[in-house]
Amino acid sequence: MLESMKDRDFAVIARKTVEKAIGEHLDGTPLEISVELKNTAAVSRGRLGGLKGGKARAANLSPKRRKQIAKKAAKARWKQ
């Protein structure tokens, strides 16, 4: 019973929220990642698409379009 009351404590909930947001415990130790929640087939497909996505997109862009994208990125980066 004491454990269930602890889970409802605002400070405990806030601490857990902060730890999830920063990806580690407040003392610097890594969070335990629940692997069984991830679908390994979906993870591998996502990684495969991520590995070839940028190269495939760049190959399909014309030099003019690449230049437009680069200019827009530079303006955003330097706030101009």
Buried (B, 14 or more C-beta within 10 A) or exposed (E): EEEEEEEEEEEEEEEEEEBEEEEEBEEEEEEEEEEEEEEEEEEEEEEEEEEEEEEEEEEEEEEEEEEEEEEEEEEEEEEE
